[in-house]
Amino acid sequence: DFRRDSINKLVRACYDAVKETDPDIRFGVSPFGIWKNGDGENGGSATRGLSAYDAIYCDALAWVEGGYVDYLAPQLYWSFDTASARYDTLCEWWNRALDASGVDLYINHGAYRYAEGAMESGELTRQTEYARLYAYRGSLYYGYTALRDNAGGVTDEVKALFSKAISYPDYTDDGSLPTLAAVQDGAHVTDASLTLVGASNPAYAVSINGITPYRKKDGSFTLTLSLRDGDNLITVQNGAAKLELIVTKD
């Protein structure tokens, strides 16, 4: 706890120093890609790798909550098929963690892994295109040597990914209200859980019974809720808008 607090204070001091010099300069950090491995209760990701929170005392979410980073660029150097830390799992987790926080998300990709032969050609194309489904602000590619040498064709891939101008617009209020598909008020179900699929106004945070769902940049979301026997009140909060319905588990 002491080490995490010391690191938090260091990041805060850097932020304050930068803003004192020029408030328009953006300050951020590229933290290790796994905040915590989830245990079902701690809010961590479905991963089994090094936990930045526990192993190197890096609590990136504290910096978000404290308001002393403008962006985070987590190091997601794994592939889609890395069993212990899947790229898509972590991309979605960080998107969810920063959704509507006011802190921008960038994805830091491992270009150097092409030089090592640890990634197959096309992996970074898939990763970047996948990230573009979510509310992130762009991609970074580490490190320079692999890009300079076009290791495994990585530079050709990056050039193709940005051959056309890419826009990352701010999310504005489109006036839409939260909706749920395939479930209606008064529905009866027998399963112990219910997967909710819906839409929301992307300008505002969305929660379902206080839980933040996985949401794409168009406002669509999914969340699986556990149900108890009898009536279950489901509340979707999206900014000031609220949707409520009752589902009964028989």
ABEGO torsion letter per residue (X at the ends): XAAAAAAAAAAAAAAAAAAAABAABBBBBBBBABABBBAGAAGBBBBABBBAAAAAGBBAAAAAAAGABABBBBBBABBAABAABBAAAAAAAAAAAABGAGBBBBBBBBAAAAAAGABBBGAAAAAAAAAAABBBAEBBBOBAAAAAAGBGGAAAAAAAAAABBBBBBBBBBAGBBBBBBGBBBGBBBABABBBBBBBBBAABBBBBGGBBBBBBAAGBBBBBBBBBBEBBBBBBBBEABBBBBBBBBX
